[in-house]
Amino acid sequence: MGLLLLPAVVLAAFIVYYVLFPKKKTGGLDLPPGPKPLPLVGNIFDLPPAGKAEYKPWAKFKDLYRPISFNNVFGTPLIVLNDRFAIHELLEK
């Protein structure tokens, strides 16, 4: 019992620390607005489900967060461009 208690306490402390003090991996960059990510999985539940129209969730993000939105999926940054003008402005520069 004592052998399992110490690893369980260390794991619980690590999870609490990770949830309360998440690292910002952006390097100080100002990212576009987007939904708040969950610990560890990020915005995986905000992605379009398989077999559904992929444009619908992104159109919702356009209405909520403007033409450019940011998502984090398992630590991988995902920037979504929802507007032709925003795409042109971003890729021209």
Residue frames as a rotation matrix with the C-alpha (Angstrom) as fourth column:
MET 1
0.569 0.823 0.000 0.00
0.823 -0.569 0.000 0.00
0.000 0.000 -1.000 0.00
GLY 2
0.504 -0.443 -0.742 2.79
0.158 -0.797 0.583 2.41
-0.849 -0.411 -0.332 0.91
LEU 3
-0.555 -0.760 0.338 4.56
0.447 0.071 0.892 1.73
-0.702 0.646 0.300 -2.38
LEU 4
-0.268 0.540 0.797 1.54
0.929 -0.075 0.363 2.89
0.256 0.838 -0.482 -4.37
LEU 5
0.590 0.570 -0.572 0.78
0.739 -0.667 0.098 5.92
-0.326 -0.480 -0.814 -2.24
LEU 6
-0.092 -0.718 -0.690 3.90
0.219 -0.690 0.690 7.93
-0.971 -0.087 0.220 -3.08
PRO 7
-0.890 -0.229 0.393 3.57
0.421 -0.087 0.903 7.65
-0.172 0.970 0.174 -6.91
ALA 8
-0.010 0.966 0.258 -0.15
0.956 -0.066 0.286 8.45
0.294 0.249 -0.923 -6.65
VAL 9
0.531 0.152 -0.834 0.56
0.569 -0.793 0.217 11.59
-0.628 -0.590 -0.508 -4.60
VAL 10
-0.512 -0.788 -0.343 3.31
0.173 -0.485 0.857 12.70
-0.841 0.380 0.385 -7.00
LEU 11
-0.733 0.303 0.609 1.03
0.665 0.133 0.735 12.14
0.141 0.944 -0.299 -10.00
ALA 12
0.362 0.920 -0.152 -1.84
0.929 -0.343 0.136 14.03
0.073 -0.190 -0.979 -8.36
ALA 13
0.248 -0.355 -0.901 0.49
0.356 -0.832 0.426 16.94
-0.901 -0.426 -0.080 -7.50
PHE 14
-0.808 -0.574 0.133 1.76
0.296 -0.199 0.934 17.05
-0.510 0.794 0.330 -11.09
ILE 15
-0.375 0.753 0.541 -1.77
0.863 0.070 0.501 17.12
0.339 0.654 -0.676 -12.51
VAL 16
0.571 0.575 -0.585 -2.87
0.767 -0.628 0.131 19.87
-0.293 -0.524 -0.800 -10.10
TYR 17
-0.139 -0.717 -0.683 0.22
0.210 -0.695 0.688 21.92
-0.968 -0.048 0.247 -10.96
TYR 18
-0.857 -0.201 0.473 -0.31
0.477 0.035 0.878 21.44
-0.193 0.979 0.066 -14.70
VAL 19
0.006 0.951 0.311 -3.97
0.944 -0.108 0.312 22.48
0.330 0.291 -0.898 -14.50
LEU 20
0.654 0.286 -0.700 -3.35
0.617 -0.737 0.276 25.51
-0.437 -0.613 -0.658 -12.27
PHE 21
0.273 -0.667 -0.693 -0.18
-0.351 -0.740 0.574 26.74
-0.896 0.087 -0.436 -13.98
PRO 22
0.714 -0.010 0.700 -0.25
0.566 0.596 -0.569 25.77
-0.412 0.803 0.431 -17.67
LYS 23
-0.378 -0.902 -0.210 2.80
0.426 -0.371 0.825 26.69
-0.822 0.223 0.524 -19.71
LYS 24
0.732 0.491 -0.473 2.35
-0.184 -0.526 -0.831 29.16
-0.657 0.695 -0.294 -22.49
LYS 25
0.067 -0.719 0.692 4.17
0.637 0.565 0.525 27.72
-0.768 0.405 0.496 -25.49
THR 26
0.828 0.363 0.428 3.68
0.558 -0.454 -0.695 30.78
-0.058 0.814 -0.578 -27.65
GLY 27
-0.193 -0.980 0.046 6.98
0.981 -0.194 -0.026 32.41
0.034 0.040 0.999 -26.75
GLY 28
-0.471 0.043 -0.881 5.26
0.391 -0.886 -0.252 35.67
-0.791 -0.463 0.400 -25.92
LEU 29
-0.961 0.156 0.230 3.44
0.175 -0.300 0.938 35.96
0.215 0.941 0.261 -29.25
ASP 30
-0.463 0.883 -0.075 0.01
-0.566 -0.360 -0.741 37.51
-0.682 -0.300 0.667 -29.42
LEU 31
-0.929 0.184 0.321 -2.19
0.337 0.779 0.529 34.80
-0.153 0.600 -0.785 -30.88
PRO 32
-0.593 0.794 0.136 -5.61
-0.380 -0.425 0.822 35.29
0.710 0.435 0.554 -32.44
PRO 33
-0.337 0.542 0.770 -8.62
-0.903 0.047 -0.428 34.74
-0.268 -0.839 0.473 -30.17
GLY 34
-0.360 0.270 -0.893 -10.13
-0.391 0.826 0.407 31.31
0.847 0.495 -0.192 -29.85
PRO 35
0.728 0.683 -0.060 -11.82
-0.263 0.359 0.895 28.91
0.634 -0.636 0.441 -27.45
LYS 36
0.165 -0.650 0.742 -10.05
-0.985 -0.068 0.159 28.14
-0.053 -0.757 -0.651 -24.19
PRO 37
-0.080 -0.243 -0.967 -8.24
-0.471 0.864 -0.178 24.79
0.878 0.441 -0.184 -24.47
LEU 38
0.930 0.334 0.153 -8.70
-0.316 0.515 0.797 21.94
0.187 -0.790 0.584 -22.02
PRO 39
0.164 -0.911 0.379 -5.63
-0.844 0.069 0.531 20.57
-0.510 -0.407 -0.758 -20.20
LEU 40
-0.375 -0.546 0.749 -3.68
-0.095 0.827 0.555 17.96
-0.922 0.137 -0.362 -22.19
VAL 41
-0.148 0.368 0.918 -6.15
0.832 0.547 -0.085 17.61
-0.534 0.751 -0.388 -25.09
GLY 42
-0.944 -0.230 -0.235 -6.55
0.100 -0.881 0.462 21.28
-0.314 0.413 0.855 -26.01
ASN 43
-0.295 0.853 -0.430 -9.47
-0.764 -0.481 -0.430 22.02
-0.573 0.201 0.794 -28.34
ILE 44
-0.989 -0.142 0.049 -9.90
-0.089 0.818 0.569 18.48
-0.121 0.558 -0.821 -29.68
PHE 45
-0.421 0.901 0.110 -13.66
0.729 0.408 -0.549 18.60
-0.540 -0.151 -0.828 -28.97
ASP 46
0.143 0.436 -0.888 -14.03
-0.188 -0.869 -0.457 21.80
-0.972 0.232 -0.042 -31.02
LEU 47
-0.834 -0.471 -0.288 -12.85
-0.385 0.122 0.915 20.09
-0.395 0.874 -0.283 -34.22
PRO 48
-0.021 0.865 -0.501 -15.49
-0.994 0.033 0.100 19.05
0.103 0.501 0.859 -36.77
PRO 49
0.058 0.089 0.994 -16.76
-0.432 0.900 -0.055 15.50
-0.900 -0.426 0.091 -36.15
ALA 50
-0.898 -0.428 0.097 -16.08
-0.136 0.482 0.866 12.89
-0.417 0.764 -0.491 -38.81
GLY 51
-0.623 0.649 0.438 -18.75
0.782 0.530 0.328 12.65
-0.019 0.546 -0.837 -41.48
LYS 52
0.410 0.756 -0.510 -20.20
0.701 -0.619 -0.354 16.11
-0.583 -0.213 -0.784 -40.82
ALA 53
0.705 -0.126 0.698 -19.84
0.482 -0.637 -0.602 19.31
0.520 0.761 -0.388 -42.84
GLU 54
-0.059 -0.863 -0.501 -16.44
0.993 0.001 -0.119 20.68
0.103 -0.505 0.857 -41.87
TYR 55
-0.552 -0.215 0.806 -17.31
0.352 -0.936 -0.008 24.32
0.756 0.279 0.592 -42.48
LYS 56
0.449 0.885 0.121 -20.01
0.275 -0.266 0.924 24.60
0.850 -0.382 -0.363 -39.79
PRO 57
0.588 -0.246 -0.770 -17.79
0.791 -0.023 0.611 24.68
-0.168 -0.969 0.181 -36.65
TRP 58
-0.540 -0.840 0.051 -15.35
0.828 -0.519 0.212 27.05
-0.152 0.157 0.976 -38.36
ALA 59
-0.298 0.523 0.799 -18.22
0.345 -0.721 0.601 29.37
0.890 0.455 0.034 -39.35
LYS 60
0.761 0.535 -0.367 -19.28
0.499 -0.120 0.858 29.41
0.415 -0.836 -0.358 -35.69
PHE 61
0.097 -0.821 -0.563 -15.71
0.905 -0.162 0.393 30.38
-0.414 -0.548 0.727 -34.73
LYS 62
-0.616 -0.295 0.730 -15.80
0.653 -0.710 0.264 33.17
0.440 0.640 0.630 -37.30
ASP 63
0.288 0.817 0.500 -18.89
0.230 -0.566 0.792 34.62
0.929 -0.113 -0.351 -35.64
LEU 64
0.880 0.084 -0.468 -17.42
0.467 0.029 0.884 34.26
0.088 -0.996 -0.013 -32.14
TYR 65
0.393 -0.856 -0.336 -13.72
0.533 -0.086 0.842 35.05
-0.749 -0.510 0.422 -32.62
ARG 66
0.357 -0.202 -0.912 -13.44
-0.603 -0.795 -0.061 37.09
-0.713 0.572 -0.406 -35.86
PRO 67
0.794 0.079 -0.603 -12.05
-0.587 0.358 -0.726 35.86
0.158 0.930 0.331 -39.22
ILE 68
-0.104 -0.867 -0.487 -8.84
-0.332 0.492 -0.805 34.46
0.938 0.078 -0.339 -37.71
SER 69
0.738 0.358 0.572 -9.07
-0.654 0.170 0.737 32.07
0.167 -0.918 0.359 -34.75
PHE 70
-0.375 -0.922 -0.090 -6.59
-0.770 0.364 -0.524 29.96
0.516 -0.128 -0.847 -32.79
ASN 71
0.847 0.530 0.047 -7.02
-0.478 0.718 0.506 26.38
0.235 -0.451 0.861 -31.58
ASN 72
-0.310 -0.915 0.260 -4.65
-0.949 0.279 -0.150 24.10
0.065 -0.293 -0.954 -29.72
VAL 73
0.778 0.562 -0.283 -4.96
-0.567 0.821 0.072 20.38
0.272 0.104 0.957 -30.44
PHE 74
0.882 -0.442 -0.163 -2.76
0.469 0.789 0.396 18.13
-0.046 -0.426 0.904 -28.27
GLY 75
0.273 -0.805 -0.527 -0.17
0.347 -0.429 0.834 20.93
-0.898 -0.410 0.162 -28.07
THR 76
-0.561 -0.416 0.716 -0.19
0.805 -0.070 0.590 21.61
-0.195 0.907 0.374 -31.82
PRO 77
-0.452 0.406 -0.794 -1.21
-0.076 -0.905 -0.419 25.17
-0.889 -0.129 0.440 -32.70
LEU 78
-0.431 0.436 0.790 -3.92
0.895 0.321 0.310 25.47
-0.118 0.841 -0.529 -35.33
ILE 79
-0.627 0.218 -0.748 -4.78
-0.110 -0.975 -0.192 28.85
-0.771 -0.038 0.635 -36.84
VAL 80
-0.199 0.692 0.694 -8.03
0.891 0.423 -0.167 28.94
-0.409 0.585 -0.701 -38.81
LEU 81
-0.897 -0.060 -0.437 -8.58
-0.126 -0.915 0.384 31.57
-0.423 0.400 0.813 -41.51
ASN 82
-0.299 0.901 0.313 -12.29
0.689 0.431 -0.583 32.07
-0.661 0.041 -0.750 -42.26
ASP 83
0.658 0.528 -0.536 -12.27
0.119 -0.777 -0.619 35.08
-0.743 0.343 -0.574 -44.54
ARG 84
0.601 -0.413 0.685 -10.88
0.791 0.179 -0.586 35.65
0.120 0.893 0.434 -48.03
PHE 85
0.726 -0.315 0.612 -9.70
-0.182 -0.945 -0.271 39.14
0.664 0.085 -0.743 -47.08
ALA 86
0.713 -0.465 0.525 -7.90
-0.586 0.017 0.810 37.81
-0.386 -0.885 -0.260 -43.96
ILE 87
0.601 -0.494 0.629 -6.22
0.535 0.833 0.142 35.09
-0.594 0.251 0.765 -46.02
HIS 88
0.625 -0.339 0.703 -5.10
0.591 -0.384 -0.710 37.61
0.510 0.859 -0.040 -48.62
GLU 89
0.747 -0.325 0.580 -3.79
-0.499 -0.851 0.165 40.04
0.440 -0.413 -0.798 -45.99
LEU 90
0.688 -0.482 0.543 -1.91
-0.357 0.427 0.831 37.34
-0.632 -0.765 0.122 -44.10
LEU 91
0.481 -0.498 0.722 -0.34
0.664 0.744 0.071 35.68
-0.572 0.445 0.688 -47.13
GLU 92
0.804 -0.189 0.564 0.58
0.346 -0.622 -0.702 38.93
0.484 0.760 -0.435 -48.87
LYS 93
0.730 -0.499 0.467 2.85
-0.653 -0.710 0.262 40.06
0.201 -0.497 -0.844 -46.02
